[in-house]
Amino acid sequence: MDGSPESEFENTQPPAADWSLSIAADWDPPEIDPTVPHPFRMYNYLIGGKDNYQADRDAVEVLLKARPDAVISARSVEAFSRRVVRYLVGKGITQFLQLGTAITVANSHDQIAQDVDPTCRFVYVADDPITLAHARALLVGRPGSDVTVVAGDFRAPRRVLADAKVVAHLDLDRPVGVLLFGMLDYIRDPEDARNALAALFEWLPEDSMVAFQHVQEVGVPEIDEGVHLLSAQEKLGLTPRTEAQVAEILRDYAHLLIEPGMVQLPLWRRADAPPEENPTWDDGPGPDMAERAATLGGVLHKKDV
């Protein structure tokens, strides 16, 4: 497994490590088939990673023909996720649940959090067995890490949230930071997306924070139709939406958005990035590429208002 879209970035992977894996209750894992593309591995390829298969690379090449700025979108998600993890730790969040786990090419989210506060703990949830297998080397088993990987359908959170490993690893008497990267935009029915959010907010302790991103339609019919067609053909589930449609999914929680609200990812709190002299930090596409990124995001703070 090798190769990536042309990029100016060189990527390395950490050494292999032991890991733990929990299978969420009632979850029926899909048959492993590397000839079928998966969004997590496609994302890995888009950001310059090597943990992907030919089927994933082929699907990305088709995607890039339909939506040439998909690389900008993916890199914006990657940079946003790093900024948001640092922000949440800065607000006192030390335990995280990530629903939807792609393979990163730089420091994983738990590493970023633990660089700020070594006491941070993480639970990662994903539905792709191949992605979970590669998580052995990337997420669990590093000295001092406090990470659990749970296999389950992150789009049906009630079962995942009831999983014994999730409950055991997180202290539900304290706030939790939830990362929804590649979740809401992979739930086709908007009512199902709203129900997933309702289940999540019902479960979360007070003062928890939920970071989300959602791929947006670009407003060019031939591009948007091409992406929807590819998603249907490859059974990816990717469902770009208009800003108004995303806002409708979040309608019950809009008052919980922290500043600057729901914005294009390159515009979200760039001042919270570490100093420029940090040689390992990549803050992703700049504000001038916000419209091309066409991916919305923000953070919801569960609190009494």
Summary of the structure (lengths in Angstrom):
residues: 305
radius of gyration: 17.8
end to end distance: 49.4
largest distance: 49.6
contacts: 994
relative contact order: 0.17
helix: 41%
strand: 14%
